[in-house]
Amino acid sequence: VDPSNDKLVYSAATSGAIFKSTDGGAPWTGLSKGQNSGSTVNTLTIDPVTPQVVYAGTFGLYKTTTGGQ
């Protein structure tokens, strides 16, 4: 959950796909199509100072600086 906007939520599926909701969880928009080679996303972290920066950890580290846009 974005620390400055509790309506902005990110979630990950075991397939590696990442989703975003701008209204607290309904509906969800897919940000990825499992490009993590089917790897499970082990962690999603929103930068508390710059919430547009989101990290996804699998066997590697992925980063967006645009909130997944």
C-alpha positions, 0 to 999 in steps of 0.5 A, spaced: 500 500 500 502 506 498 504 510 504 501 517 502 495 514 498 491 508 501 487 507 495 493 505 491 495 498 492 500 493 489 499 485 489 503 479 485 501 473 483 505 466 484 505 466 476 510 473 477 504 477 474 504 484 478 497 488 479 495 495 481 489 498 484 488 505 484 481 505 488 483 500 494 482 493 491 477 494 485 478 493 480 485 491 479 490 492 472 495 488 470 502 491 470 506 485 467 504 478 464 509 474 468 515 477 465 519 474 471 519 467 467 514 464 471 518 466 478 514 467 484 514 475 486 517 474 493 516 481 495 513 488 493 516 494 496 514 501 495 519 507 496 516 511 502 519 517 500 518 516 492 511 512 492 512 512 484 518 507 485 516 500 486 521 494 487 519 487 485 523 481 488 524 474 485 530 471 483 532 478 480 530 485 482 525 489 478 524 496 479 519 502 476 520 509 477 513 511 474 508 506 479 508 501 473 505 506 468 
